[in-house]
Amino acid sequence: MPTTDPIADFLVRIRNALRVRKPSVDIPFSQMKSDLARVLMDCNFIHDYVHVDEGPQGYIRVYLKYTPQGEAAIKGLRRISKPGLRRYVGQRQIPRVFNGLGVSILTTSRGIMTGNQARKEGLGGEVIAEIW
């Protein structure tokens, strides 16, 4: 059964895999999910991600990151803008997550980027998620 919110599905799969300490998680491919994985890797929340072209759609294999003590690099994830209630912000209203310890992820006219990148480029957009 297809999901109505693929971004929430992406975040939940990562959260569930982190809770059971899996080294990687497979997520059905879409370009937006691939861009989200790229942002997570750029922010050092995951080790790497790979697009595997198998089946009708393919999937993204996300390699999760843990500390030497076994704690996950991602402490929490939260979906902000949902299909039933979209959250758009201007450049000055981009939220700070845990006073800069986390990141907000936005989709802008120039693609998916962190809140800090959007602020530097003078862009606003839809706040997809917050990660810390």
A tleap script that builds the chain and sets N, CA, C and O, in Angstrom:
source leaprc.protein.ff14SB
mol = sequence {
  NMET PRO THR THR ASP PRO ILE ALA ASP PHE
  LEU VAL ARG ILE ARG ASN ALA LEU ARG VAL
  ARG LYS PRO SER VAL ASP ILE PRO PHE SER
  GLN MET LYS SER ASP LEU ALA ARG VAL LEU
  MET ASP CYS ASN PHE ILE HIE ASP TYR VAL
  HIE VAL ASP GLU GLY PRO GLN GLY TYR ILE
  ARG VAL TYR LEU LYS TYR THR PRO GLN GLY
  GLU ALA ALA ILE LYS GLY LEU ARG ARG ILE
  SER LYS PRO GLY LEU ARG ARG TYR VAL GLY
  GLN ARG GLN ILE PRO ARG VAL PHE ASN GLY
  LEU GLY VAL SER ILE LEU THR THR SER ARG
  GLY ILE MET THR GLY ASN GLN ALA ARG LYS
  GLU GLY LEU GLY GLY GLU VAL ILE ALA GLU
  ILE CTRP
}
set mol.1.N position { 0.843 -1.186 0.000 }
set mol.1.CA position { 0.000 0.000 0.000 }
set mol.1.C position { 0.886 1.246 0.000 }
set mol.1.O position { 1.769 1.372 0.848 }
set mol.2.N position { 0.662 2.165 -0.938 }
set mol.2.CA position { 1.510 3.357 -1.004 }
set mol.2.C position { 1.260 4.287 0.187 }
set mol.2.O position { 0.139 4.423 0.676 }
set mol.3.N position { 2.316 4.902 0.621 }
set mol.3.CA position { 2.231 5.824 1.743 }
set mol.3.C position { 1.803 7.203 1.257 }
set mol.3.O position { 2.134 7.599 0.140 }
set mol.4.N position { 1.068 7.938 2.095 }
set mol.4.CA position { 0.621 9.269 1.697 }
set mol.4.C position { 1.669 10.331 2.000 }
set mol.4.O position { 1.595 11.440 1.472 }
set mol.5.N position { 2.646 10.004 2.845 }
set mol.5.CA position { 3.701 10.958 3.193 }
set mol.5.C position { 5.062 10.260 3.116 }
set mol.5.O position { 5.546 9.729 4.116 }
set mol.6.N position { 5.678 10.261 1.933 }
set mol.6.CA position { 6.946 9.543 1.778 }
set mol.6.C position { 8.094 10.106 2.622 }
set mol.6.O position { 8.999 9.362 3.000 }
set mol.7.N position { 8.070 11.400 2.920 }
set mol.7.CA position { 9.145 11.982 3.730 }
set mol.7.C position { 9.032 11.493 5.174 }
set mol.7.O position { 10.044 11.171 5.797 }
set mol.8.N position { 7.822 11.436 5.705 }
set mol.8.CA position { 7.629 10.899 7.054 }
set mol.8.C position { 8.050 9.433 7.088 }
set mol.8.O position { 8.653 8.986 8.065 }
set mol.9.N position { 7.741 8.678 6.031 }
set mol.9.CA position { 8.161 7.283 5.951 }
set mol.9.C position { 9.687 7.175 5.978 }
set mol.9.O position { 10.233 6.301 6.652 }
set mol.10.N position { 10.375 8.054 5.253 }
set mol.10.CA position { 11.843 8.111 5.235 }
set mol.10.C position { 12.377 8.317 6.657 }
set mol.10.O position { 13.272 7.597 7.098 }
set mol.11.N position { 11.825 9.299 7.366 }
set mol.11.CA position { 12.295 9.615 8.708 }
set mol.11.C position { 11.990 8.487 9.695 }
set mol.11.O position { 12.820 8.176 10.549 }
set mol.12.N position { 10.816 7.876 9.588 }
set mol.12.CA position { 10.445 6.796 10.499 }
set mol.12.C position { 11.321 5.573 10.278 }
set mol.12.O position { 11.709 4.912 11.241 }
set mol.13.N position { 11.639 5.261 9.023 }
set mol.13.CA position { 12.519 4.116 8.763 }
set mol.13.C position { 13.894 4.328 9.379 }
set mol.13.O position { 14.476 3.396 9.934 }
set mol.14.N position { 14.413 5.543 9.286 }
set mol.14.CA position { 15.714 5.846 9.890 }
set mol.14.C position { 15.612 5.756 11.410 }
set mol.14.O position { 16.481 5.160 12.046 }
set mol.15.N position { 14.570 6.334 12.002 }
set mol.15.CA position { 14.394 6.296 13.453 }
set mol.15.C position { 14.291 4.852 13.963 }
set mol.15.O position { 14.913 4.496 14.964 }
set mol.16.N position { 13.510 4.036 13.274 }
set mol.16.CA position { 13.344 2.639 13.701 }
set mol.16.C position { 14.656 1.858 13.580 }
set mol.16.O position { 14.980 1.059 14.459 }
set mol.17.N position { 15.406 2.078 12.510 }
set mol.17.CA position { 16.684 1.386 12.328 }
set mol.17.C position { 17.686 1.808 13.404 }
set mol.17.O position { 18.457 0.980 13.889 }
set mol.18.N position { 17.680 3.089 13.781 }
set mol.18.CA position { 18.578 3.557 14.833 }
set mol.18.C position { 18.234 2.922 16.177 }
set mol.18.O position { 19.130 2.602 16.959 }
set mol.19.N position { 16.962 2.740 16.447 }
set mol.19.CA position { 16.549 2.170 17.733 }
set mol.19.C position { 16.997 0.725 17.907 }
set mol.19.O position { 17.256 0.288 19.028 }
set mol.20.N position { 17.090 -0.019 16.810 }
set mol.20.CA position { 17.542 -1.409 16.912 }
set mol.20.C position { 18.998 -1.566 16.473 }
set mol.20.O position { 19.471 -2.684 16.267 }
set mol.21.N position { 19.712 -0.438 16.330 }
set mol.21.CA position { 21.150 -0.402 16.044 }
set mol.21.C position { 21.538 -1.092 14.739 }
set mol.21.O position { 22.567 -1.765 14.677 }
set mol.22.N position { 20.736 -0.932 13.711 }
set mol.22.CA position { 21.073 -1.511 12.413 }
set mol.22.C position { 22.186 -0.683 11.762 }
set mol.22.O position { 22.238 0.532 11.953 }
set mol.23.N position { 23.065 -1.316 11.007 }
set mol.23.CA position { 24.126 -0.560 10.336 }
set mol.23.C position { 23.613 0.225 9.121 }
set mol.23.O position { 24.190 1.248 8.751 }
set mol.24.N position { 22.520 -0.260 8.501 }
set mol.24.CA position { 21.981 0.432 7.331 }
set mol.24.C position { 20.479 0.187 7.251 }
set mol.24.O position { 19.940 -0.702 7.911 }
set mol.25.N position { 19.823 0.989 6.433 }
set mol.25.CA position { 18.385 0.860 6.220 }
set mol.25.C position { 18.098 1.117 4.741 }
set mol.25.O position { 18.704 1.996 4.128 }
set mol.26.N position { 17.163 0.338 4.170 }
set mol.26.CA position { 16.765 0.501 2.776 }
set mol.26.C position { 15.451 1.267 2.706 }
set mol.26.O position { 14.501 0.964 3.429 }
set mol.27.N position { 15.410 2.269 1.819 }
set mol.27.CA position { 14.249 3.140 1.677 }
set mol.27.C position { 13.915 3.236 0.197 }
set mol.27.O position { 14.820 3.443 -0.612 }
set mol.28.N position { 12.636 3.094 -0.193 }
set mol.28.CA position { 12.286 3.223 -1.610 }
set mol.28.C position { 12.784 4.549 -2.188 }
set mol.28.O position { 12.701 5.591 -1.538 }
set mol.29.N position { 13.303 4.496 -3.417 }
set mol.29.CA position { 13.960 5.652 -4.021 }
set mol.29.C position { 12.973 6.697 -4.510 }
set mol.29.O position { 11.931 6.374 -5.081 }
set mol.30.N position { 13.318 7.944 -4.277 }
set mol.30.CA position { 12.758 9.096 -4.971 }
set mol.30.C position { 13.856 10.158 -4.940 }
set mol.30.O position { 14.751 10.103 -4.098 }
set mol.31.N position { 13.788 11.103 -5.839 }
set mol.31.CA position { 14.836 12.125 -5.897 }
set mol.31.C position { 14.849 12.965 -4.626 }
set mol.31.O position { 15.918 13.351 -4.152 }
set mol.32.N position { 13.677 13.253 -4.069 }
set mol.32.CA position { 13.620 14.055 -2.849 }
set mol.32.C position { 14.273 13.313 -1.678 }
set mol.32.O position { 14.994 13.922 -0.888 }
set mol.33.N position { 14.028 12.013 -1.563 }
set mol.33.CA position { 14.654 11.232 -0.487 }
set mol.33.C position { 16.159 11.163 -0.681 }
set mol.33.O position { 16.913 11.180 0.293 }
set mol.34.N position { 16.599 11.085 -1.921 }
set mol.34.CA position { 18.030 11.084 -2.205 }
set mol.34.C position { 18.657 12.417 -1.786 }
set mol.34.O position { 19.752 12.442 -1.222 }
set mol.35.N position { 17.960 13.521 -2.062 }
set mol.35.CA position { 18.459 14.832 -1.648 }
set mol.35.C position { 18.480 14.969 -0.129 }
set mol.35.O position { 19.398 15.568 0.429 }
set mol.36.N position { 17.470 14.415 0.539 }
set mol.36.CA position { 17.457 14.424 2.006 }
set mol.36.C position { 18.646 13.639 2.565 }
set mol.36.O position { 19.295 14.080 3.513 }
set mol.37.N position { 18.924 12.483 1.980 }
set mol.37.CA position { 20.062 11.676 2.419 }
set mol.37.C position { 21.376 12.435 2.199 }
set mol.37.O position { 22.287 12.350 3.023 }
set mol.38.N position { 21.476 13.173 1.094 }
set mol.38.CA position { 22.672 13.976 0.823 }
set mol.38.C position { 22.866 15.031 1.902 }
set mol.38.O position { 23.982 15.232 2.380 }
set mol.39.N position { 21.783 15.709 2.291 }
set mol.39.CA position { 21.871 16.734 3.336 }
set mol.39.C position { 22.274 16.102 4.665 }
set mol.39.O position { 23.094 16.663 5.393 }
set mol.40.N position { 21.705 14.937 4.987 }
set mol.40.CA position { 22.078 14.247 6.230 }
set mol.40.C position { 23.553 13.865 6.235 }
set mol.40.O position { 24.217 13.940 7.270 }
set mol.41.N position { 24.063 13.455 5.080 }
set mol.41.CA position { 25.477 13.086 4.995 }
set mol.41.C position { 26.361 14.337 5.109 }
set mol.41.O position { 27.399 14.303 5.769 }
set mol.42.N position { 25.955 15.427 4.475 }
set mol.42.CA position { 26.730 16.666 4.558 }
set mol.42.C position { 26.801 17.201 5.987 }
set mol.42.O position { 27.780 17.844 6.367 }
set mol.43.N position { 25.764 16.934 6.774 }
set mol.43.CA position { 25.719 17.391 8.168 }
set mol.43.C position { 26.302 16.358 9.142 }
set mol.43.O position { 26.220 16.541 10.356 }
set mol.44.N position { 26.887 15.281 8.620 }
set mol.44.CA position { 27.514 14.223 9.430 }
set mol.44.C position { 26.537 13.482 10.337 }
set mol.44.O position { 26.910 13.062 11.433 }
set mol.45.N position { 25.302 13.319 9.899 }
set mol.45.CA position { 24.349 12.508 10.641 }
set mol.45.C position { 24.363 11.056 10.177 }
set mol.45.O position { 23.978 10.165 10.934 }
set mol.46.N position { 24.804 10.804 8.937 }
set mol.46.CA position { 24.926 9.438 8.420 }
set mol.46.C position { 26.294 9.288 7.767 }
set mol.46.O position { 26.930 10.281 7.412 }
set mol.47.N position { 26.750 8.034 7.609 }
set mol.47.CA position { 28.039 7.790 6.966 }
set mol.47.C position { 27.950 8.024 5.464 }
set mol.47.O position { 28.735 8.779 4.891 }
set mol.48.N position { 26.982 7.364 4.840 }
set mol.48.CA position { 26.906 7.390 3.383 }
set mol.48.C position { 25.530 6.910 2.958 }
set mol.48.O position { 24.753 6.413 3.772 }
set mol.49.N position { 25.239 7.064 1.677 }
set mol.49.CA position { 24.025 6.507 1.098 }
set mol.49.C position { 24.332 6.107 -0.341 }
set mol.49.O position { 25.185 6.703 -0.999 }
set mol.50.N position { 23.621 5.085 -0.818 }
set mol.50.CA position { 23.854 4.544 -2.155 }
set mol.50.C position { 22.499 4.304 -2.816 }
set mol.50.O position { 21.572 3.799 -2.184 }
set mol.51.N position { 22.396 4.666 -4.082 }
set mol.51.CA position { 21.178 4.360 -4.841 }
set mol.51.C position { 21.369 2.993 -5.488 }
set mol.51.O position { 22.268 2.818 -6.311 }
set mol.52.N position { 20.530 2.022 -5.121 }
set mol.52.CA position { 20.573 0.675 -5.677 }
set mol.52.C position { 19.426 0.569 -6.673 }
set mol.52.O position { 18.262 0.737 -6.310 }
set mol.53.N position { 19.758 0.290 -7.932 }
set mol.53.CA position { 18.752 0.275 -8.992 }
set mol.53.C position { 18.248 -1.146 -9.210 }
set mol.53.O position { 18.605 -1.797 -10.192 }
set mol.54.N position { 17.412 -1.621 -8.286 }
set mol.54.CA position { 16.804 -2.944 -8.383 }
set mol.54.C position { 15.294 -2.786 -8.328 }
set mol.54.O position { 14.781 -1.875 -7.677 }
set mol.55.N position { 14.591 -3.666 -9.005 }
set mol.55.CA position { 13.140 -3.627 -8.972 }
set mol.55.C position { 12.592 -2.475 -9.801 }
set mol.55.O position { 13.328 -1.837 -10.553 }
set mol.56.N position { 11.304 -2.213 -9.662 }
set mol.56.CA position { 10.678 -1.196 -10.504 }
set mol.56.C position { 11.126 0.224 -10.172 }
set mol.56.O position { 11.152 1.080 -11.057 }
set mol.57.N position { 11.476 0.490 -8.921 }
set mol.57.CA position { 11.772 1.855 -8.503 }
set mol.57.C position { 13.174 2.005 -7.943 }
set mol.57.O position { 13.735 3.101 -7.972 }
set mol.58.N position { 13.740 0.942 -7.440 }
set mol.58.CA position { 15.036 1.013 -6.791 }
set mol.58.C position { 14.876 1.457 -5.350 }
set mol.58.O position { 13.765 1.707 -4.882 }
set mol.59.N position { 15.996 1.552 -4.654 }
set mol.59.CA position { 15.942 2.002 -3.272 }
set mol.59.C position { 17.246 2.695 -2.912 }
set mol.59.O position { 18.248 2.592 -3.620 }
set mol.60.N position { 17.203 3.397 -1.803 }
set mol.60.CA position { 18.372 4.072 -1.256 }
set mol.60.C position { 18.799 3.291 -0.028 }
set mol.60.O position { 17.989 3.045 0.865 }
set mol.61.N position { 20.057 2.901 0.025 }
set mol.61.CA position { 20.590 2.262 1.225 }
set mol.61.C position { 21.347 3.336 2.000 }
set mol.61.O position { 22.342 3.880 1.522 }
set mol.62.N position { 20.862 3.631 3.198 }
set mol.62.CA position { 21.445 4.657 4.058 }
set mol.62.C position { 22.269 3.961 5.126 }
set mol.62.O position { 21.750 3.139 5.881 }
set mol.63.N position { 23.568 4.293 5.189 }
set mol.63.CA position { 24.468 3.723 6.199 }
set mol.63.C position { 24.484 4.655 7.412 }
set mol.63.O position { 24.939 5.795 7.328 }
set mol.64.N position { 23.985 4.156 8.523 }
set mol.64.CA position { 23.809 4.961 9.723 }
set mol.64.C position { 25.123 5.138 10.477 }
set mol.64.O position { 26.044 4.332 10.345 }
set mol.65.N position { 25.191 6.191 11.256 }
set mol.65.CA position { 26.414 6.544 11.968 }
set mol.65.C position { 26.203 6.422 13.466 }
set mol.65.O position { 25.193 6.871 14.006 }
set mol.66.N position { 27.177 5.803 14.129 }
set mol.66.CA position { 27.148 5.627 15.580 }
set mol.66.C position { 28.474 6.091 16.171 }
set mol.66.O position { 29.498 6.106 15.488 }
set mol.67.N position { 28.445 6.471 17.447 }
set mol.67.CA position { 29.676 6.851 18.139 }
set mol.67.C position { 30.412 5.573 18.538 }
set mol.67.O position { 29.824 4.493 18.467 }
set mol.68.N position { 31.682 5.658 18.956 }
set mol.68.CA position { 32.390 4.455 19.424 }
set mol.68.C position { 31.709 3.780 20.620 }
set mol.68.O position { 31.884 2.581 20.834 }
set mol.69.N position { 30.933 4.543 21.399 }
set mol.69.CA position { 30.211 3.966 22.534 }
set mol.69.C position { 28.893 3.320 22.105 }
set mol.69.O position { 28.195 2.737 22.935 }
set mol.70.N position { 28.547 3.415 20.832 }
set mol.70.CA position { 27.334 2.782 20.320 }
set mol.70.C position { 26.115 3.675 20.271 }
set mol.70.O position { 25.026 3.199 19.951 }
set mol.71.N position { 26.260 4.961 20.577 }
set mol.71.CA position { 25.123 5.882 20.513 }
set mol.71.C position { 24.945 6.371 19.079 }
set mol.71.O position { 25.920 6.549 18.348 }
set mol.72.N position { 23.710 6.584 18.692 }
set mol.72.CA position { 23.408 7.055 17.342 }
set mol.72.C position { 23.806 8.517 17.185 }
set mol.72.O position { 23.695 9.303 18.126 }
set mol.73.N position { 24.268 8.875 15.996 }
set mol.73.CA position { 24.607 10.271 15.710 }
set mol.73.C position { 23.348 11.130 15.665 }
set mol.73.O position { 23.391 12.320 15.976 }
set mol.74.N position { 22.230 10.526 15.278 }
set mol.74.CA position { 20.950 11.233 15.239 }
set mol.74.C position { 20.230 10.960 16.553 }
set mol.74.O position { 19.904 9.815 16.865 }
set mol.75.N position { 19.984 12.010 17.315 }
set mol.75.CA position { 19.274 11.865 18.587 }
set mol.75.C position { 17.762 11.947 18.381 }
set mol.75.O position { 17.001 11.302 19.102 }
set mol.76.N position { 17.329 12.733 17.406 }
set mol.76.CA position { 15.900 12.882 17.175 }
set mol.76.C position { 15.602 13.434 15.801 }
set mol.76.O position { 16.421 14.135 15.206 }
set mol.77.N position { 14.406 13.107 15.296 }
set mol.77.CA position { 13.929 13.588 14.000 }
set mol.77.C position { 12.490 14.035 14.182 }
set mol.77.O position { 11.734 13.410 14.925 }
set mol.78.N position { 12.112 15.098 13.517 }
set mol.78.CA position { 10.723 15.552 13.604 }
set mol.78.C position { 10.283 16.093 12.251 }
set mol.78.O position { 10.945 16.950 11.666 }
set mol.79.N position { 9.171 15.588 11.767 }
set mol.79.CA position { 8.557 16.081 10.533 }
set mol.79.C position { 7.807 17.350 10.882 }
set mol.79.O position { 6.996 17.343 11.807 }
set mol.80.N position { 8.052 18.436 10.173 }
set mol.80.CA position { 7.409 19.713 10.477 }
set mol.80.C position { 6.245 19.968 9.520 }
set mol.80.O position { 5.096 20.065 9.950 }
set mol.81.N position { 6.535 20.076 8.247 }
set mol.81.CA position { 5.506 20.332 7.252 }
set mol.81.C position { 4.893 19.007 6.829 }
set mol.81.O position { 5.603 18.100 6.394 }
set mol.82.N position { 3.585 18.893 6.955 }
set mol.82.CA position { 2.904 17.645 6.651 }
set mol.82.C position { 1.949 17.859 5.479 }
set mol.82.O position { 1.636 19.003 5.150 }
set mol.83.N position { 1.483 16.792 4.848 }
set mol.83.CA position { 0.559 16.968 3.723 }
set mol.83.C position { -0.702 17.745 4.094 }
set mol.83.O position { -1.244 18.466 3.257 }
set mol.84.N position { -1.178 17.611 5.332 }
set mol.84.CA position { -2.385 18.320 5.745 }
set mol.84.C position { -2.144 19.737 6.210 }
set mol.84.O position { -3.085 20.528 6.281 }
set mol.85.N position { -0.890 20.086 6.534 }
set mol.85.CA position { -0.560 21.411 7.034 }
set mol.85.C position { 0.873 21.751 6.632 }
set mol.85.O position { 1.827 21.341 7.292 }
set mol.86.N position { 1.010 22.488 5.565 }
set mol.86.CA position { 2.327 22.890 5.081 }
set mol.86.C position { 2.844 24.067 5.896 }
set mol.86.O position { 2.071 24.946 6.276 }
set mol.87.N position { 4.147 24.089 6.168 }
set mol.87.CA position { 4.775 25.168 6.937 }
set mol.87.C position { 5.807 25.868 6.052 }
set mol.87.O position { 6.857 25.304 5.744 }
set mol.88.N position { 5.507 27.076 5.654 }
set mol.88.CA position { 6.419 27.869 4.847 }
set mol.88.C position { 6.967 28.997 5.699 }
set mol.88.O position { 6.250 29.576 6.514 }
set mol.89.N position { 8.246 29.308 5.507 }
set mol.89.CA position { 8.885 30.378 6.268 }
set mol.89.C position { 9.706 31.249 5.329 }
set mol.89.O position { 10.168 30.807 4.278 }
set mol.90.N position { 9.869 32.493 5.741 }
set mol.90.CA position { 10.774 33.389 5.044 }
set mol.90.C position { 12.178 33.210 5.591 }
set mol.90.O position { 12.408 32.431 6.516 }
set mol.91.N position { 13.108 33.942 5.008 }
set mol.91.CA position { 14.513 33.823 5.422 }
set mol.91.C position { 14.689 34.112 6.907 }
set mol.91.O position { 15.483 33.441 7.567 }
set mol.92.N position { 13.978 35.081 7.444 }
set mol.92.CA position { 14.161 35.475 8.840 }
set mol.92.C position { 13.415 34.583 9.827 }
set mol.92.O position { 13.685 34.637 11.027 }
set mol.93.N position { 12.483 33.763 9.344 }
set mol.93.CA position { 11.719 32.904 10.238 }
set mol.93.C position { 12.215 31.457 10.257 }
set mol.93.O position { 11.571 30.598 10.861 }
set mol.94.N position { 13.341 31.175 9.612 }
set mol.94.CA position { 13.873 29.807 9.586 }
set mol.94.C position { 14.218 29.391 11.016 }
set mol.94.O position { 14.994 30.069 11.688 }
set mol.95.N position { 13.646 28.281 11.482 }
set mol.95.CA position { 13.859 27.895 12.885 }
set mol.95.C position { 15.283 27.402 13.149 }
set mol.95.O position { 15.921 26.780 12.300 }
set mol.96.N position { 15.750 27.704 14.357 }
set mol.96.CA position { 17.019 27.156 14.839 }
set mol.96.C position { 16.678 25.954 15.707 }
set mol.96.O position { 15.796 26.032 16.561 }
set mol.97.N position { 17.364 24.858 15.493 }
set mol.97.CA position { 17.073 23.621 16.212 }
set mol.97.C position { 18.084 23.461 17.344 }
set mol.97.O position { 19.288 23.392 17.101 }
set mol.98.N position { 17.596 23.404 18.567 }
set mol.98.CA position { 18.435 23.282 19.760 }
set mol.98.C position { 19.583 24.282 19.741 }
set mol.98.O position { 20.734 23.944 20.015 }
set mol.99.N position { 19.237 25.520 19.411 }
set mol.99.CA position { 20.191 26.636 19.411 }
set mol.99.C position { 21.423 26.355 18.561 }
set mol.99.O position { 22.539 26.715 18.935 }
set mol.100.N position { 21.217 25.712 17.419 }
set mol.100.CA position { 22.303 25.461 16.482 }
set mol.100.C position { 22.908 24.071 16.562 }
set mol.100.O position { 23.747 23.734 15.727 }
set mol.101.N position { 22.524 23.254 17.522 }
set mol.101.CA position { 23.072 21.904 17.626 }
set mol.101.C position { 22.426 20.958 16.626 }
set mol.101.O position { 23.027 19.953 16.246 }
set mol.102.N position { 21.232 21.264 16.204 }
set mol.102.CA position { 20.543 20.470 15.184 }
set mol.102.C position { 20.400 21.284 13.911 }
set mol.102.O position { 20.881 22.414 13.824 }
set mol.103.N position { 19.736 20.700 12.929 }
set mol.103.CA position { 19.519 21.405 11.670 }
set mol.103.C position { 18.051 21.311 11.269 }
set mol.103.O position { 17.370 20.321 11.538 }
set mol.104.N position { 17.590 22.372 10.619 }
set mol.104.CA position { 16.286 22.316 9.977 }
set mol.104.C position { 16.558 22.094 8.491 }
set mol.104.O position { 17.521 22.628 7.941 }
set mol.105.N position { 15.708 21.309 7.855 }
set mol.105.CA position { 15.861 21.013 6.437 }
set mol.105.C position { 14.712 21.662 5.691 }
set mol.105.O position { 13.546 21.463 6.031 }
set mol.106.N position { 15.047 22.442 4.669 }
set mol.106.CA position { 14.054 23.163 3.893 }
set mol.106.C position { 14.116 22.752 2.442 }
set mol.106.O position { 15.167 22.364 1.933 }
set mol.107.N position { 12.979 22.843 1.780 }
set mol.107.CA position { 12.972 22.740 0.341 }
set mol.107.C position { 12.740 24.151 -0.184 }
set mol.107.O position { 11.748 24.795 0.157 }
set mol.108.N position { 13.651 24.619 -1.004 }
set mol.108.CA position { 13.616 25.981 -1.517 }
set mol.108.C position { 13.528 25.945 -3.040 }
set mol.108.O position { 13.456 24.880 -3.653 }
set mol.109.N position { 13.536 27.114 -3.620 }
set mol.109.CA position { 13.514 27.193 -5.081 }
set mol.109.C position { 14.821 26.676 -5.686 }
set mol.109.O position { 14.871 26.392 -6.883 }
set mol.110.N position { 15.866 26.550 -4.887 }
set mol.110.CA position { 17.152 26.023 -5.350 }
set mol.110.C position { 17.428 24.616 -4.854 }
set mol.110.O position { 18.571 24.162 -4.898 }
set mol.111.N position { 16.395 23.910 -4.379 }
set mol.111.CA position { 16.555 22.535 -3.945 }
set mol.111.C position { 16.503 22.400 -2.440 }
set mol.111.O position { 16.206 23.353 -1.720 }
set mol.112.N position { 16.799 21.195 -1.980 }
set mol.112.CA position { 16.753 20.903 -0.545 }
set mol.112.C position { 18.076 21.305 0.089 }
set mol.112.O position { 19.149 20.972 -0.413 }
set mol.113.N position { 17.979 22.033 1.211 }
set mol.113.CA position { 19.185 22.491 1.911 }
set mol.113.C position { 18.877 22.698 3.385 }
set mol.113.O position { 17.719 22.669 3.801 }
set mol.114.N position { 19.928 22.908 4.167 }
set mol.114.CA position { 19.749 23.162 5.593 }
set mol.114.C position { 19.274 24.600 5.793 }
set mol.114.O position { 19.366 25.438 4.895 }
set mol.115.N position { 18.765 24.858 6.991 }
set mol.115.CA position { 18.312 26.199 7.316 }
set mol.115.C position { 19.437 27.216 7.256 }
set mol.115.O position { 19.226 28.350 6.828 }
set mol.116.N position { 20.640 26.817 7.685 }
set mol.116.CA position { 21.784 27.734 7.648 }
set mol.116.C position { 22.155 28.099 6.214 }
set mol.116.O position { 22.443 29.261 5.927 }
set mol.117.N position { 22.149 27.125 5.315 }
set mol.117.CA position { 22.454 27.402 3.915 }
set mol.117.C position { 21.407 28.328 3.315 }
set mol.117.O position { 21.747 29.257 2.582 }
set mol.118.N position { 20.129 28.082 3.622 }
set mol.118.CA position { 19.052 28.924 3.098 }
set mol.118.C position { 19.184 30.348 3.628 }
set mol.118.O position { 18.967 31.305 2.885 }
set mol.119.N position { 19.537 30.500 4.901 }
set mol.119.CA position { 19.726 31.825 5.487 }
set mol.119.C position { 20.846 32.575 4.781 }
set mol.119.O position { 20.712 33.761 4.481 }
set mol.120.N position { 21.965 31.876 4.511 }
set mol.120.CA position { 23.103 32.511 3.836 }
set mol.120.C position { 22.758 32.940 2.417 }
set mol.120.O position { 23.235 33.969 1.940 }
set mol.121.N position { 21.925 32.145 1.741 }
set mol.121.CA position { 21.557 32.465 0.360 }
set mol.121.C position { 20.352 33.386 0.279 }
set mol.121.O position { 19.939 33.765 -0.817 }
set mol.122.N position { 19.783 33.750 1.415 }
set mol.122.CA position { 18.653 34.664 1.433 }
set mol.122.C position { 17.365 34.047 0.927 }
set mol.122.O position { 16.560 34.718 0.281 }
set mol.123.N position { 17.165 32.753 1.223 }
set mol.123.CA position { 15.990 32.041 0.733 }
set mol.123.C position { 15.099 31.604 1.885 }
set mol.123.O position { 15.568 31.384 3.001 }
set mol.124.N position { 13.826 31.482 1.605 }
set mol.124.CA position { 12.871 30.863 2.511 }
set mol.124.C position { 12.353 29.621 1.813 }
set mol.124.O position { 12.814 29.284 0.723 }
set mol.125.N position { 11.410 28.944 2.422 }
set mol.125.CA position { 10.849 27.766 1.786 }
set mol.125.C position { 10.002 26.969 2.738 }
set mol.125.O position { 9.566 27.470 3.775 }
set mol.126.N position { 9.770 25.717 2.380 }
set mol.126.CA position { 8.964 24.829 3.208 }
set mol.126.C position { 9.882 24.077 4.160 }
set mol.126.O position { 10.847 23.446 3.729 }
set mol.127.N position { 9.585 24.141 5.452 }
set mol.127.CA position { 10.388 23.440 6.457 }
set mol.127.C position { 9.940 21.985 6.463 }
set mol.127.O position { 8.833 21.676 6.905 }
set mol.128.N position { 10.792 21.096 5.976 }
set mol.128.CA position { 10.446 19.677 5.868 }
set mol.128.C position { 10.593 18.985 7.217 }
set mol.128.O position { 9.669 18.319 7.683 }
set mol.129.N position { 11.762 19.143 7.845 }
set mol.129.CA position { 12.040 18.381 9.075 }
set mol.129.C position { 13.097 19.096 9.910 }
set mol.129.O position { 13.806 19.983 9.436 }
set mol.130.N position { 13.172 18.677 11.164 }
set mol.130.CA position { 14.244 19.098 12.066 }
set mol.130.C position { 14.956 17.849 12.553 }
set mol.130.O position { 14.323 16.846 12.883 }
set mol.131.N position { 16.281 17.922 12.593 }
set mol.131.CA position { 17.080 16.768 13.012 }
set mol.131.C position { 18.119 17.255 14.012 }
set mol.131.O position { 18.747 18.295 13.813 }
set mol.132.N position { 18.296 16.496 15.085 }
set mol.132.CA position { 19.315 16.839 16.088 }
set mol.132.C position { 19.967 15.590 16.621 }
set mol.132.O position { 20.851 15.671 17.474 }
savepdb mol mol.pdb
quit
